[in-house]
Amino acid sequence: MATEVELLVRGERAVLTGTDDGREADPHHVALGADLAEALHEWAQVAAAVRRSGNGAGGEVVSRRGKQLAGRVAAALGVQVSYLDPVTGRALRVPPPRRRAAPAPERGEESTPWGTGLTVAAFFAVVAVVAIVALARALAQETAGWVAVAATTVVSAGLAPSLWLARSVPIVRWIALGIATGVGLSWVGVLLIVVG
């Protein structure tokens, strides 16, 4: 691709010059995307209608839209676009946007809060271990050891679907991680209570 492309209106069609082969090219034949190519042709039709009217009504809107489209072409092709305003005849140069190192996260796509999340997960892991081991100890002392294992199995199986669903919810996933870790670690304590 050339270092500069020119955006022109020929009749009621938009054309680009300065492409690889040096000839005028229809925007549909350049790597712009169908939506942008159609927008360019619609703009060219409106520009031609404004020129034919002769009174200049709507010329400012056509000029502004042409500049916007030239900016989109510059961004799509990564080259400077020389834009000849079909209404005013004024030539403008629209540079491609500068590449940013890393885009800022959009709302809802914040970076992962590892420190806070792991602290919350550790807290809930401790709560889960204490609760399940206390339940198992009480059941093992008052009944048989197998009842403690059965109760821990029921608790683990009951929590599993909820924890699985919560793994993708932004804040709740840390709680789910903590509880899942706590349930897994509590099995060591339950087995020690039953065997010991």
N, C-alpha and C positions, 0 to 999 in steps of 0.2 A: 504494500500500500504506500502511496506517496506520502510526503510529509505535510501536504496541504491539499485540501479538496475544496472545490468551489460549488456552491449551491445556487442554482439558477432556475428561473421559470421560463419554459419554452412553450408558448401557446397556453394550454391549460394543464401542463404536466411539469412536475419538478424533475430536474436532472442534476446529476453530479458530474463534474469534470475533474480531471486530475487523478482518476483512479488508475489501477494497474496498467491498463492498456492505453491510457492517455485520451480516450474518446469519451464522449458524453455517455453516461450510463443511467438507466432507469433505476430508481432506488430499490425496486424489487430485485434487481440483479446484483446488489451490493449487500454485504453482510450487516444489514440494519435491523432485520426483523420485519415481519409483515405489518404489524401495527404502525411502526414508525414510517414505513414506506407509504402506507395508505394515508397517514396523517399529512405527509409531505404533498401527496397528490391533491388531497382535499384543500390544503392551504393554497396550492397553486391555482386551483379552480376559483377559489374565492378571490385571490389576488387578481386574476384575469377579469373577473366580473367587476371588481372595484375599478380597475383601469378602464374598462369599457364604459362604465357609468360616467366617467369624466368629472364628476363633482367632488371626488376625494372622500366621500362619506365612507367611513369604516377603514380608511387607510391606516390610521394609527393602530387599530386592532390587528390588521393584517401584518403590519411591520413588527409589532411586538410578538405575534405568534411565529413569524418567520425567524426572529432571533431566538426564540425558545427552541424551535425545531432545529436550527443550526447548532445550538448547544447540545441537543440530544444526539445529533449526527456526530459531533466532535467527540462526545463521550463514547458512543458506540464504536467509532472507528479508531479512536485514540490519536487523532490528528487535528491540526488546526483547520477550521472551516472558514473559507472566505465566502461571505454571504452578500449577494447583491439584492438589495431591497427592491422588489418589483414595483412598489408604489412611489417611493421617493427617489429611487435610482442611486441611493447612497450605498457605498461599499463598506462592509464591516468585517472584522476578523474575530472569530470566536475560537479561543484556544480550548484544547481538551482540558477537562478537569484534572487537577493534580492528584496523583495517587497518594492515598494516606497509608501510613504504615499498618494501622489496624483500626477498623471502624469502631466507633464507640458503641457499646451495647445498647440496643433499643430497650424501651420500657418492657419489662417482662423477661428480658434476657440478661439480667445482671450476672456478674461473675459469681462463681460458687463461693460462699462464705465458709471455707474449710474450718477455720479456727472456731468460730461460733457453732457451726454445725456439729463438729466432732465433740465439743464440750457438751452440747445438748444430748448427743447420742450416748456419751459416757454416763451422764446423769441417769438417763432412762435405762441403760444397761444395768446399772447398780440397783435401781428400783426393781427391775424385773427379776434379777438374781435373788435379792432379799425376799421378795414376795413369794416366788416359787419355792425357794429352799425352806422358807418358814412354813408354807403349806405342806410340803413334803415331810418335814420334821414332825409337825403336829399329827399328820395322818399316820406316819410310821410309829409314833409313840402310842397313839390311841387304838390303832388297828394293826393291820399287817403291812409289811413292806411293799407287797405287790399293789396295795391300794394307793400308796404314794406314787408308784410308777404309773399306775393307770390314771390317776388324777393329773399328773404332769403331762402325760400323753394327751389327755383331753384338752388341757389348757393350751398346749403347743399346737395341736391340730385346730383348735378354735381360733387362735390368733393368726395362724398362717395365711388364710385368705385376706384378712384385713391388712396385714403387713405387706402382702404382695401388691395389693391395690394402692397402698399408700406410698410405694417406692417412687412413684413419678410425680407426686404432689410436692412442689418446691420446698415448703417449710416442714411439712409433716414427714417428709422422707427421712429427716434426721431422727425424729422420734421413732419411726419404724425401724431404722437401722439400729438404734440403741436397744429397742425391745427385742428385736431378732437376735442381736448379739447376746443380750442378757438371757434369753430363753435357751440359746445354745450352751452358754456357760453354766447355767443352772443345772443342766443335766449331769454335769460332773458332780455337783453337790448332792443331787438326788441319788445318784448311784452310790456315792460314799455313805449316805445316810442309810440306804437300804442294805448295803453289804456290811456296814459297821455296826 
